[in-house]
């Protein structure tokens, strides 16, 4: 996201359509973060289920460990991306009365 172009915009001069577009962007960022978290939870559940059901099979145990590792990565990456993008959005759009 190229922040330099958007910093020049004054929120007080924006029309309603621009404010609503910003709100949609914020909601899309939240929805994406929740999708990462949902994938992480389902991946963790899949890994734990594979570990419990297929405790004797090495191939399925490796798949289970991979699913658990993938769940941790998904949660960490999704959370990091959320906070980075939120920081950029806060730089672009400053509410009324704030400098």
C-alpha positions as CSV (number, residue, x, y, z in Angstrom):
1,X,0.0,0.0,0.0
2,X,1.5,3.3,-1.1
3,X,0.9,5.5,1.9
4,X,2.5,8.7,0.6
5,X,-0.3,9.2,-2.0
6,X,-3.0,9.0,0.7
7,X,-1.4,11.1,3.4
8,X,-2.1,14.2,1.4
9,X,-5.9,13.7,1.7
10,X,-7.6,15.7,4.4
11,X,-10.3,13.6,6.1
12,X,-12.4,16.8,6.7
13,X,-12.6,17.4,2.9
14,X,-13.6,13.8,2.1
15,X,-17.2,13.1,1.1
16,X,-19.4,10.4,2.6
17,X,-18.4,7.9,-0.2
18,X,-14.7,8.2,0.8
19,X,-15.5,7.6,4.5
20,X,-17.6,4.6,3.7
21,X,-14.8,3.2,1.4
22,X,-12.4,3.5,4.3
23,X,-14.8,1.7,6.6
24,X,-15.1,-1.1,4.1
25,X,-11.3,-1.4,3.9
26,X,-11.1,-1.6,7.7
27,X,-13.8,-4.3,7.8
28,X,-12.1,-6.2,5.0
29,X,-8.9,-6.2,7.0
30,X,-10.7,-7.6,10.0
31,X,-12.4,-10.2,8.0
32,X,-9.1,-11.4,6.5
33,X,-7.6,-11.6,10.0
34,X,-10.5,-13.7,11.2
35,X,-10.2,-16.0,8.1
36,X,-6.5,-16.6,9.1
37,X,-7.6,-17.4,12.7
38,X,-10.4,-19.7,11.5
39,X,-8.0,-21.6,9.2
40,X,-5.5,-21.9,12.1
41,X,-8.2,-23.3,14.5
42,X,-9.4,-25.8,11.9
43,X,-5.9,-26.8,11.0
44,X,-5.1,-27.3,14.7
45,X,-8.2,-29.4,15.1
46,X,-7.3,-31.5,12.1
47,X,-3.8,-32.1,13.3
48,X,-5.0,-33.1,16.8
49,X,-7.7,-35.4,15.4
50,X,-5.1,-37.1,13.1
51,X,-2.8,-37.6,16.1
52,X,-5.6,-39.2,18.1
53,X,-7.1,-41.4,15.4
54,X,-4.0,-42.4,13.5
55,X,-1.6,-42.7,16.4
56,X,0.1,-45.8,14.9
57,X,0.7,-44.6,11.4
58,X,3.8,-42.5,10.8
59,X,2.6,-40.9,7.6
60,X,-0.6,-39.5,9.3
61,X,1.4,-38.4,12.3
62,X,3.7,-36.4,10.0
63,X,0.6,-34.9,8.4
64,X,-0.8,-34.1,11.9
65,X,2.5,-32.3,12.9
66,X,2.5,-30.4,9.6
67,X,-1.1,-29.3,10.2
68,X,-0.3,-28.1,13.7
69,X,2.7,-26.2,12.5
70,X,0.6,-24.7,9.7
71,X,-2.0,-23.6,12.2
72,X,0.6,-21.7,14.2
73,X,2.1,-20.1,11.1
74,X,-1.4,-19.0,9.9
75,X,-2.3,-17.4,13.2
76,X,1.0,-15.6,13.5
77,X,1.1,-14.4,9.9
78,X,-2.6,-13.3,9.9
79,X,-2.2,-11.4,13.1
80,X,1.0,-9.7,11.9
81,X,-0.6,-8.7,8.6
82,X,-3.6,-7.3,10.4
83,X,-1.6,-5.1,12.7
84,X,0.7,-3.9,9.9
85,X,-2.2,-2.9,7.7
86,X,-4.0,-1.3,10.6
87,X,-1.0,0.8,11.3
88,X,-0.9,1.9,7.7
89,X,-4.6,2.7,7.7
90,X,-4.1,4.8,10.8
91,X,-1.4,6.8,9.0
92,X,-3.6,7.4,6.1
93,X,-6.8,8.4,7.8
94,X,-6.8,10.5,10.9
95,X,-10.1,11.2,12.6
96,X,-11.4,14.7,13.0
97,X,-9.7,16.7,15.7
98,X,-6.6,14.6,15.7
99,X,-3.3,15.6,14.2
